[in-house]
């Protein structure tokens, strides 16, 4: 009986892994969600952001997957596009230019912006993205305007973690700040600095989510994927597109996201975890 049970368990695990490798890691979907932001003026209410993160172009995440991500976002015609970092894996620069080329068709009325993840270098990746019309925000801010109202978009590198350095990056803020941070742990500094909105990635949603155990690989993060509110700061964390360490996903399909900005309810103060919609 025990041997039979072990055989069934092993067979189930093998089947799950094969499915995660052959199918689920390529089963890219589109997630639509809203991000409530305190102090969002009327002209920015309903602004739509196409958010793509953690592409990890490598031998395991091919250009076909990236092309599908681009096609899904372009079809939604967002106002702005944001790329959340980790365009390559383990700093393998052979994949940097092809990834940037695959992303080149992205466009939006308010621009296409990018930040850097922990797998990206600080020279070649920004250069190849910039050559294809994407503005890479490295510890700096820019502004976008819609309906006469201004949003400050601040982008920080993965390695920028100190509160004072993040504050310096948004020193010239005008209007509410949307912080693009590869690592969702930056919600703590964002809350301290009064930042109303954060978009992040990095976790891959855990990549492997086990029944009853959850996303073990992402347990050190404040949330593996979806929404988190801390104080008056609201954050959304995307599961991303690619994989790293092991080329499979289990109960955690890849995604691109359309984020719609909405004014936060007056006086809302929360600290909660939720899932993407």
C-alpha positions in Angstrom: 0.0 0.0 0.0 2.7 2.5 1.0 4.7 1.6 -2.1 1.7 2.1 -4.3 0.9 5.5 -2.7 4.5 6.6 -3.1 4.4 5.6 -6.8 1.2 7.6 -7.3 2.6 10.6 -5.5 5.8 10.5 -7.5 3.8 10.1 -10.7 1.6 13.1 -9.8 4.7 15.2 -9.0 6.3 14.3 -12.3 3.2 15.1 -14.2 2.8 18.4 -12.5 6.4 19.3 -13.2 6.1 18.4 -16.9 2.9 20.5 -17.2 4.6 23.4 -15.5 7.6 23.2 -17.9 5.8 22.4 -21.1 2.6 24.4 -20.7 2.0 26.6 -17.7 5.2 28.7 -18.0 4.1 29.7 -21.5 0.4 30.2 -20.6 0.7 34.0 -20.5 -2.5 35.9 -19.6 -3.7 39.4 -19.2 -4.6 40.7 -15.8 -6.7 43.8 -15.3 -6.6 45.5 -12.0 -7.1 48.9 -10.3 -4.6 50.8 -8.1 -6.3 53.2 -5.7 -4.0 56.2 -5.1 -4.5 58.8 -2.4 -4.6 62.4 -3.8 -5.1 61.3 -7.4 -6.6 64.3 -9.2 -9.6 64.0 -11.7 -7.4 64.2 -14.8 -5.5 61.1 -13.8 -8.6 59.1 -12.8 -8.8 56.1 -15.1 -5.2 56.4 -16.5 -4.2 53.0 -17.8 -0.7 51.5 -17.4 0.5 48.5 -19.3 2.9 46.8 -16.9 5.3 44.1 -18.1 8.0 42.8 -15.7 10.5 39.9 -15.2 10.9 38.9 -18.8 14.1 36.9 -18.1 15.0 36.4 -21.8 17.2 33.4 -21.8 17.3 29.9 -23.3 14.2 29.2 -21.2 12.2 32.4 -21.9 12.2 32.9 -25.7 11.4 35.8 -27.9 8.0 34.2 -28.7 6.9 34.7 -25.0 8.1 38.3 -25.1 6.3 39.0 -28.4 3.1 37.6 -26.9 3.5 39.9 -23.9 4.0 42.9 -26.2 1.0 42.0 -28.3 -1.3 41.6 -25.3 -0.4 45.0 -24.0 -0.5 46.8 -27.3 -4.0 45.5 -27.9 -5.1 47.2 -24.8 -3.9 50.7 -26.0 -2.8 51.9 -22.5 -1.9 55.5 -21.8 1.5 54.6 -20.5 3.7 51.5 -20.6 6.0 50.5 -17.7 8.7 47.8 -17.8 9.6 46.5 -14.4 13.1 45.0 -14.7 14.9 41.7 -15.2 15.0 41.7 -19.0 17.8 39.0 -18.9 18.9 36.4 -16.4 22.1 36.4 -14.3 23.5 39.3 -16.3 23.8 37.3 -19.5 24.2 40.2 -21.9 23.9 38.1 -25.0 20.1 38.3 -24.5 19.9 42.1 -23.8 19.7 43.5 -27.3 17.3 40.8 -28.6 15.0 41.4 -25.7 15.0 45.2 -26.3 14.3 44.6 -30.0 11.3 42.4 -29.1 10.0 45.2 -26.8 10.5 47.9 -29.4 6.9 47.8 -30.8 5.6 49.0 -27.5 4.2 52.5 -27.6 1.8 54.7 -25.6 0.7 58.3 -25.7 2.4 59.2 -22.5 5.5 57.2 -23.2 7.3 53.9 -22.5 9.4 53.7 -19.3 11.6 51.1 -17.7 13.5 50.3 -14.5 16.2 47.9 -13.7 16.0 44.6 -11.8 18.6 42.6 -10.0 19.5 40.5 -13.1 20.2 43.5 -15.2 23.5 45.4 -15.5 23.7 49.2 -15.1 25.2 49.9 -18.6 24.3 47.6 -21.5 20.6 47.0 -20.6 19.8 50.7 -20.2 21.7 51.4 -23.4 19.8 48.9 -25.6 16.4 49.9 -24.1 17.1 53.6 -24.6 18.2 53.0 -28.2 14.7 51.6 -28.9 12.8 54.6 -27.4 12.3 53.4 -23.8 13.2 55.9 -21.1 15.1 54.1 -18.3 14.5 55.7 -14.9 17.5 55.0 -12.7 16.8 56.6 -9.3 15.0 59.5 -11.0 11.6 61.0 -11.6 9.7 62.2 -14.6 6.2 63.7 -15.0 3.3 62.8 -17.2 0.3 65.0 -17.8 -3.3 64.1 -18.6 -6.4 66.2 -18.4 -4.2 69.1 -17.1 -3.1 67.1 -14.1 0.4 65.8 -13.3 1.6 62.4 -12.1 5.2 61.9 -10.9 6.6 58.6 -12.1 9.7 57.7 -10.0 11.8 54.7 -11.0 14.5 53.2 -8.8 17.0 50.5 -9.4 16.8 47.2 -7.5 19.9 48.1 -5.6 18.4 51.4 -4.3 17.0 50.6 -0.9 17.7 53.3 1.6 14.9 55.7 2.4 17.0 58.8 1.9 18.1 57.6 -1.6 14.5 56.9 -2.6 13.5 60.3 -1.3 16.3 61.9 -3.3 15.0 60.2 -6.5 11.6 61.8 -6.0 12.9 65.2 -4.8 11.2 67.1 -7.7 7.8 65.5 -7.3 4.8 67.2 -8.8 1.5 65.8 -8.0 1.0 62.2 -6.6 3.9 59.8 -7.0 3.7 56.4 -8.6 6.9 54.5 -7.6 8.2 51.8 -9.9 10.3 49.5 -7.8 11.4 46.0 -8.9 11.4 44.7 -5.3 8.0 44.8 -3.5 9.9 45.3 -0.2 10.2 48.9 -1.1 6.6 49.4 0.1 8.0 50.0 3.6 10.1 53.0 2.4 7.2 54.2 0.2 4.8 54.2 3.1 7.4 56.2 5.2 7.7 58.7 2.4 4.0 59.2 1.8 4.0 57.6 -1.7 0.5 56.6 -2.6 1.2 54.0 -5.3 3.8 51.3 -6.1 4.2 48.8 -8.9 6.6 46.0 -8.4 7.6 42.5 -9.6 10.6 40.4 -8.8 8.8 37.6 -6.9 7.3 35.8 -10.0 4.4 35.2 -7.7 6.5 32.5 -6.2 6.7 30.7 -9.5 5.8 27.4 -7.8 2.8 27.6 -5.6 2.0 24.4 -3.6 -1.4 23.5 -2.2 -1.5 24.2 1.5 2.0 25.7 1.5 1.7 28.6 -0.9 4.6 30.4 -2.6 7.5 29.2 -0.5 10.1 30.8 -2.6 8.5 34.2 -2.1 7.9 33.9 1.7 10.4 36.6 2.6 8.4 39.3 0.6 5.4 41.2 2.0 3.2 39.7 -0.7 4.0 37.3 -3.5 1.6 38.7 -6.0 -1.4 40.9 -6.2 -2.4 43.8 -4.0 -1.0 45.0 -0.7 -1.9 48.1 1.2 0.3 49.5 4.0 -0.8 52.7 5.7 -1.9 54.9 2.8 0.3 53.2 0.2 -1.2 50.8 -2.3 1.0 48.4 -4.2 0.4 45.8 -7.0 3.0 43.0 -7.6 3.0 41.2 -10.9 3.8 37.5 -11.4 5.8 38.6 -14.4 6.5 36.8 -17.7 9.6 34.6 -17.4 11.2 32.1 -15.0 14.5 31.8 -13.2 16.3 29.1 -11.3 14.0 26.4 -12.7 12.1 26.7 -16.0 8.6 25.9 -14.8 5.6 27.4 -13.1 3.1 25.6 -11.0 -0.3 27.1 -10.0 1.3 30.5 -10.9 0.9 31.4 -14.6 2.7 34.3 -16.2 1.0 37.6 -16.7 1.1 41.1 -18.2 -1.1 43.7 -16.4 -3.2 46.6 -17.2 -3.3 48.8 -14.1 -6.0 51.5 -14.0 -5.4 54.3 -11.5 -8.3 55.4 -9.3 -8.6 57.8 -6.4 -8.4 56.1 -3.0 -11.4 56.3 -0.8 -11.2 59.4 1.4 -9.6 58.6 4.8 -8.8 55.0 3.9 -6.0 53.6 6.1 -5.3 49.9 5.6 -2.8 47.1 5.9 -4.0 44.1 4.1 -3.0 41.5 1.5 -5.1 40.5 -1.5 -4.9 38.9 -4.9 -4.8 40.5 -8.3 -8.1 40.8 -10.2 
